């Protein structure tokens, strides 16, 4: 691994529990990793530990085959060849774009500095703005300058802390894809922190989901979404709710009995576990549920949210449990309507039942999810 974290822990004085506890992850050269999780989960602290801004209380950090952090070893941040891009860009307002980028090229000759500035300006598409000042640029342009400045010294690793949080949604989505392309073209290894799931999936070759200082899963985005390793990952990622279900065997075939019907489940579809008697909680994501007016399975519309190209419905089943359904905008139903629904469970994700009602709404950052 080019970046390798082994059982990393960070403990702050006065706190009863570690801010980061036993985190292990790795990135190959040129890979982009993204950390996501609720506020206070430890993702920014972990980023700072990789940068050398936080000492470790446990574990090791290796970068480019060299140990840079452990309980006994601490290579200073300025000696790690790590670039950082912050939320506020941290550009010098009195310097031009070119001068901002050139600022970090210590020890380079004048000719080398100017050549490198031209190179990264071209890489981020900011050559026409080289002589402008930060206040003359849009938010997206400022972000590109901050990225160019971080890339200019050719760092081993680039760290990005909520780099798009100050931008509007449309700009954020577009810039996330542009930044990924820039990093891939430069073959730069990067680790990014974000609170935005779409941003995480768009940017990351690897996505890590954190909660209360622990890394619950480190995997590609598809697996994090469809094959969650823990109940927390299943509930945190995407829109969905849990419903009571049970695995049964019928004529040698595994079936899952749910409030939405009975489904045959193959070994390749199944992810997760159940109680000894087959009882479980099944994850029903909003994109698993569709409106089918001919279906005998009925549900009452109790809430709907218009999302432009689709509606997000909260539906109450005859069992009293609720599910979410993300459906195309031409399915425009009124709260109180009874509609037919069906489930398409290509990926069956189950967990042992808890004492908590399985249909309890998912809560993120203290706010009930939509």
SULQUIVEN-V495529 format. One record per residue. N is the residue number from 1. RES is the residue in one small letter. SS is DSSP state (H for helix, E for strand, C for the rest). PHI is phi in degrees with one decimal (999 if undefined). Layout:
n->[N N]
res->[RES RES]
ss->[SS SS]
phi->[PHI PHI]
This chain:
n->[1 2 3 4 5 6 7 8 9 10 11 12 13 14 15 16 17 18 19 20 21 22 23 24 25 26 27 28 29 30 31 32 33 34 35 36 37 38 39 40 41 42 43 44 45 46 47 48 49 50 51 52 53 54 55 56 57 58 59 60 61 62 63 64 65 66 67 68 69 70 71 72 73 74 75 76 77 78 79 80 81 82 83 84 85 86 87 88 89 90 91 92 93 94 95 96 97 98 99 100 101 102 103 104 105 106 107 108 109 110 111 112 113 114 115 116 117 118 119 120 121 122 123 124 125 126 127 128 129 130 131 132 133 134 135 136 137 138 139 140 141 142 143 144 145 146 147 148 149 150 151 152 153 154 155 156 157 158 159 160 161 162 163 164 165 166 167 168 169 170 171 172 173 174 175 176 177 178 179 180 181 182 183 184 185 186 187 188 189 190 191 192 193 194 195 196 197 198 199 200 201 202 203 204 205 206 207 208 209 210 211 212 213 214 215 216 217 218 219 220 221 222 223 224 225 226 227 228 229 230 231 232 233 234 235 236 237 238 239 240 241 242 243 244 245 246 247 248 249 250 251 252 253 254 255 256 257 258 259 260 261 262 263 264 265 266 267 268 269 270 271 272 273 274 275 276 277 278 279 280 281 282 283 284 285 286 287 288 289 290 291 292 293 294 295 296 297 298 299 300 301 302 303 304 305 306 307 308 309 310 311 312 313 314 315 316 317 318 319 320 321 322 323 324 325 326 327 328 329 330 331 332 333 334 335 336 337 338 339 340 341 342 343 344 345 346 347 348 349 350 351 352 353 354 355 356 357 358 359 360 361 362 363 364 365 366 367 368 369 370]
res->[x x x x x x x x x x x x x x x x x x x x x x x x x x x x x x x x x x x x x x x x x x x x x x x x x x x x x x x x x x x x x x x x x x x x x x x x x x x x x x x x x x x x x x x x x x x x x x x x x x x x x x x x x x x x x x x x x x x x x x x x x x x x x x x x x x x x x x x x x x x x x x x x x x x x x x x x x x x x x x x x x x x x x x x x x x x x x x x x x x x x x x x x x x x x x x x x x x x x x x x x x x x x x x x x x x x x x x x x x x x x x x x x x x x x x x x x x x x x x x x x x x x x x x x x x x x x x x x x x x x x x x x x x x x x x x x x x x x x x x x x x x x x x x x x x x x x x x x x x x x x x x x x x x x x x x x x x x x x x x x x x x x x x x x x x x x x x x x x x x x x x x x x x x x x x x x x x x x x x x x x x x x x x x x x x x]
ss->[C C E E E E E E E E C C C C C C C C C E E E E E E E E C C C C E E E E E E C C C C C H H H H H H H H H C C C C C C E E E E E E C C E E E E C C C C E C C H H H C C E E E E C C C C C C C C C C E H H H H H H C C C C C C C H H H H H H H H H H H H H H C C C H H H C C C E H H H C C H H H H H H H H H H H H H H C C C C E E E E E C C C C C C C H H H H H H H H H H H H H H H H H H C C E E E E E E C C H H H H H H H C C E E E E E E C C E E E E E E C H H H H H H C C C C H H H H H H C C C E E E E E E E E E E E C C E E E E E E C C E E E E C C C C C E E E C C C C C C E E E E E E E H H H E E E C C C C C C E E E E E E E E E C C C E E E E E E E E C C C C E E E E E E E C C C C C C C C C E E E E E E C C C C E E E E C C C C C C C C C C C E E C C E E C C]
phi->[999 -76.8 -115.0 -136.4 -105.3 -122.3 48.8 -72.3 -131.1 -133.4 -123.1 -97.7 -60.3 89.9 -99.9 -70.0 -130.2 -64.3 -72.7 -133.2 -138.7 64.7 -88.3 -127.2 -160.7 -148.6 -134.3 -83.0 -56.7 84.0 -83.1 -114.3 -108.4 -129.3 -103.9 -136.7 168.7 -66.7 -55.9 80.5 -81.2 106.7 -67.8 -71.4 -60.0 -63.7 -61.0 -65.7 -66.6 -64.3 -71.6 94.3 -94.1 -131.6 -74.0 -86.8 -97.9 -163.6 84.6 -142.9 -123.2 -115.8 -137.7 51.1 70.0 -120.2 -76.6 -111.2 -149.0 -163.1 -65.5 -96.2 -112.9 -147.5 -75.2 -57.6 -54.5 -71.1 -105.3 -94.2 54.4 -117.4 -95.6 -132.1 -122.2 -101.9 -59.7 -94.9 70.3 54.7 -81.2 -79.9 -66.7 -89.6 -110.9 -70.0 -55.3 -60.1 -67.8 -60.1 -68.8 -72.2 -55.5 -87.8 -90.7 -70.8 84.8 -90.5 -73.1 -57.9 -64.7 -65.4 -61.9 -65.0 -66.1 -68.0 -61.1 -61.1 -63.6 -76.0 -59.2 -66.2 -60.5 -96.8 70.6 -117.8 -55.3 -65.6 -107.9 -59.3 -95.9 -86.0 -104.7 -52.4 -69.2 -91.6 -109.0 -75.0 -60.3 -65.3 -67.3 -61.1 -64.7 -64.1 -64.2 -60.3 -65.9 -61.8 -63.2 -69.2 -81.5 -54.4 -75.6 56.8 -70.0 -64.4 -143.4 -113.0 -112.5 -127.8 -107.3 45.9 -68.8 -113.1 -67.0 -89.0 -103.9 -70.8 -59.9 -62.9 -64.4 -62.0 -65.7 -67.8 -69.7 -58.9 -68.4 -65.4 -64.4 -58.8 -62.4 -63.4 -65.2 -67.6 -64.5 -83.4 51.9 -96.7 -77.8 -142.2 -129.8 -123.9 -109.6 -149.8 -106.8 -99.7 -66.5 -62.6 -63.2 -61.2 -69.8 -70.0 -89.8 -90.0 -76.6 -128.5 -121.8 -113.7 -107.9 -115.3 -156.0 50.0 84.1 -104.6 -92.6 -79.7 -158.2 -134.3 -160.8 -70.9 -58.7 -60.7 -69.3 -60.4 -76.5 -96.2 -130.7 -60.9 -80.3 -135.2 -61.9 -62.8 -60.0 -59.6 -84.1 -78.9 -87.7 77.0 -100.0 -177.0 -144.6 -96.2 -132.5 -67.8 -151.9 -153.4 -84.7 -136.9 -103.7 -137.5 53.7 77.5 -110.0 -81.2 -119.4 -116.6 -93.9 -129.9 -63.2 -103.1 127.0 -107.0 -125.6 -77.4 -123.8 -88.4 -62.0 -72.1 -81.7 -83.9 -139.7 111.4 -139.4 -150.5 -72.5 -61.8 -93.7 91.0 -67.7 -159.7 -110.3 -102.7 -82.9 -113.5 -81.5 -59.7 -84.5 -84.8 -107.0 -129.5 -82.5 -138.8 -63.6 -90.5 -72.3 -74.0 -80.9 -108.5 -149.1 -99.8 -75.2 -107.8 -162.1 -143.3 -129.0 -80.7 -123.3 86.5 -86.0 -155.2 -110.2 -107.8 -99.9 -102.3 -120.7 -97.7 -79.4 -65.0 -74.5 95.7 -76.9 -117.1 -134.3 -103.5 -137.5 -103.7 -130.1 -61.2 -64.6 -74.6 -89.3 -100.5 -111.1 -101.2 -54.6 103.1 -65.9 -100.9 -128.9 -85.3 -136.1 -143.1 -111.1 -121.3 -96.1 -71.4 -121.4 -97.8 -113.5 -130.8 -139.1 -54.8 -66.2 -108.5 -71.4 -74.3 -56.4 -62.4 -92.5 -58.2 -57.6 -69.2 -117.9 -125.9 53.8 80.8 -118.7 -56.8 -68.7 -64.1]
